[in-house]
Amino acid sequence: MDPNLFLPTRQDQVKAELAELRKRLSRANEEKEKLKREIMEEDIAYIATVKLSSEIKDTTRDKASELLDKQQEILSQLMEAVKARCVQELIGYYRLAGQTLFTFQRYRGIRFETFYGQTYYEPYYLLLLPIMKGQITDRTDFSGFEISKHTIPNFIPVEKISKAFFPRDMNAFIRVLHDFLLAYVGRRAQYEAMQALCGQTNAQTSVTTHEESIKSITIVQKTGVDSFVVVDLIYENLADDFPTKVKLSPEDREHENKTDIFLRNRLPEAYKLAFSA
């Protein structure tokens, strides 16, 4: 019987990750609705207080008109504070999804959050500039913009992706760019986790990569006094953090099942399964 028959497939892993993301998004929506209710309750309580205080006459204090002006000023300040709080909460929910649109001077910007596992990493930015001078009020229309600046790594094909989607399909443009960024951060996090693991193996294992994009990773596992197994992981699809090819040398029947393990699992779990570390 194939020992990998009951291992979760890559499709099963992706489904599980999607299910977890849906749960997180559902919890975020619940928190947003709760926040709306709290803000509404605060507004009602404050308005009721203002209404009650306006009906209390006190000749020793300011005139009624002056008191009303002060009440209106306090109410305006409160509403501004509530508005600011709502904006911050909404920004948080957008960042949970991983993408945020913003304006900066004449630019429209896109902020891409990156994360892997349960850890957030560095954000990346892309700035769009109007082709013609003049204010563009429609925030959903990007036809009058061009890509001006960005902090996206140069090995991600921004120009190719923009020719395919920008500006006619902004959702696809943003999603595809985000996929590339998340895949890069995922490969990098896996490589760094393998480096940390190698530091615990007393020189029995080494891991190297020679590209900033981490499109290949080489693992050398010592199996005897003068014997080694070399695992080459090749990531031809830079929009994914799973390898597309795995090469083991020397080729040995004992290591046949390890290829499938590395194709189905991320590092360092794949290494632990393959070599029972």
N, C-alpha and C positions, 0 to 999 in steps of 0.2 A: 504493500500500500504506500502511496505517496505520502511522505511525512509532512508535506505542506498542504495536504488536502483540506485540513480544517483551519488553516491560518486565514485571517481576514484578508480579503482581496483589497487592492488599491481602491476599487470602487466603493467597497464597504467602508474603508477609512474616510474617504471623501464624504460619503453620506453621513457618517457619524459627526464629522466636523461641521457639516452644514446644519445638522440637527442642533448641535451645541450653539452655533451662531444664531439660529432662529430663537432658541430659548433666551439668549442674552438680549436679542432685539425685543422680544416680548416683554422681558423684565424692564427694559428701558422705556417702552411705551407705557407700561403700568406706572412707572415712576413719573413720567411726564404728565399723565392724567392726574396723579395724586398731587403733583405740584400745582396744576391748574386749579384744582379744588381748593388747595390751601390758600392760594393767592386770592381766589374769589371770596373765601371766607374772611380773609384779612380785610379786603376792600369793603365787604358788607359791614363788618364790625366797626371799621373806622368811620364809614359814612353815617352809621347809626349814632356813633358818639358825637360826630360833628353836628348832626341834626338835633340831638338832645341838648348839647351845649348852647346852640344858637337860640334855643327857646328859654334859656335861663337868663333873666335880667339881672344885671349888677351895675348900678349907677356909679359905683366907686371905680369902675374900670373904664377902659376905652369906650368910645361910642360904638353903637351897634354896627355902623358901617365899617369902622376900623377893625372891629373884631371879625367881621365877615371877610374882609380882605386878608387878614392873617390866616383865617381858616382855609381860604382858597389857596394861599401860598403854601401852607403846610400840606394840603391835599395834593398840590402839584408836585411838591418834592417827594411825597410818598409814592405817587404814581411813577415818577421817574426812577425811583429806587426799585420798584416792582418790575418795571420794564427792563431795567438793566439786569435784574436777577433772571428774568425769563430768557433774555438774550444769552446769558452765560450758560443756562441750562440747555438751551437749544444747541449751542455750540458743542456742548458735551455730548449730546445725542448724535449730532452729525459726525463727531470724531469717533464715536463708537462704531459707526459704519465705515470710517476710515478716510472719508473725503470731506473737505470743507471748502466752500467758495467764499471769497472775500474780495474787498476792494482796497486798493492802496494807490492814492493819488490818481493818476489816469489809468492805472492798471486794473485788470481783473485777475485775481489769483486763485490758484487751486492748491490746497495743502493736502498732501497724501500722508496719512499716518501709516507707520509700518509696525508690524507686530509678528511675533512667532511664539507659539505656545501660549503662555500667560504673561508674556513680557512685551512691553512697548519699546520700540527702538526709535531711531532718529526720524523726523519728518522730512519730506522733500517738497519743494515748491516749484510751481510753474506759473509764470506771469504772462498775461496776454495784453497786448497794447492795441488801441483802436488804430485802424489803418488811416482813417480820415479824422481831422480835428472836429471837435463838437461832442456834446454829451449824448451818450446812448442810454436811454432810460429803461429799455426792455432787458431785464437781467437774464432772460432765457435765450436771447438772441446773440449768437457769437459770430454771425456772418461778417460783421465789420471789424473783426479782430484778427491779429496774427500773433504767433508765438514769439515773444521777445526774449525772455530769459528763463532759465530753469536751473535747478540744482540736481537734476536726475543724472545718474552715472552715464558716462559716454558710451558704454557698451550696450545700453538699452536703446533700441532703434526708434527714438522719438520721431525723427523725420519720416520714417516709413509708416509708423502708426498714424501720424498726423495726416499724411496723404490718403490713407485709407478711410479715416473717419472725421477729421476736423475740417470745417465746423459743422458738417451736416448731421452728424450723430455724436453729440457730445457725451451722452451716456456711455456709448461703446468706447469712445476715445479715453475717457477717464477710467473706465473699468479695465481696459486692456493695459494701460500704463500702470495701474495699481497692481494688476496681476504680476507684471514683470518685477515691480519693486518688492512685492511680498515674497516672490520666489527667490529673488537675490538675497533678501534678508534671511529667509529660511535656510538657504544653502550655507550662508555665512555662519549662522547660528549653529548649524549642524557641524560644520568644520571646527568651530571653536569648541564645541562640546567634545568632539573627538580629540582635539588637542589636550583638553583638560583630562580626558580619560587616559590618554597616552602617558601623561605625567604620573599616573598612578600604577603603571604596569612595569616599572623598573626596566625600561628600555626594551621590553618585549615587543612593543608596537610603536610604529612611527606613522605620521600622517603628513602629507604635503599637498600643496596646490601652487600653481605657477601663474594663475590669472586672477586679476582683481574681481572678475565676474564669477569666479569659482565655477567654471564650466567643466572642470575635472578635478577629482580628488584621488590621490594614491595612498593606499594603506599597505604598509609592510608589516606582516605578522611573523614573528619568530616562532617556529614550530619545533626546532631542535637545536642541537649544538651548532650545526652549519646549514640548517635548512630554514627556508622562509616561504611564505605565501604572499604574493603581491596581488592586491585587489585594486583595479583601476575603475573608478566610477566616472562615467561620461554623461554630461548633461547637455544634450544637443538642443533641447527645448529650454531656453532661458526664462520662459514663463512658468516653469514648473520647478519644484524643489525635490522631485524624485529623479533618479538617473534614468536615462533612456537605454544605456548600454552598461554592461558590467563584464570586465575581463579578469579572469583569475589565471595566474601562472605560478608554478607549473600547472598545466592541465592535468587533473587527477580525478579519478572516479570518486574519490573520497570527498572532493569539494564540489561535485556537480550541483548539489542542492543549494549551495551558498549563493550562486548567481541569482536564483529566484528570490532568496531572502533579501538580498540587497536591492532588488528591483521593487519589492513589495513594502519595504520598511525604510523609515528615515534613520539617519545616524543620530546618536550612537547605538540605538536599539538594534539596528541591523547587524552591526558588528558583534554585539553581545549575543545575539541569537546564533550568528554564524560560527563564532568561536567560543561560545559558552563562557563569556567573560563575566 
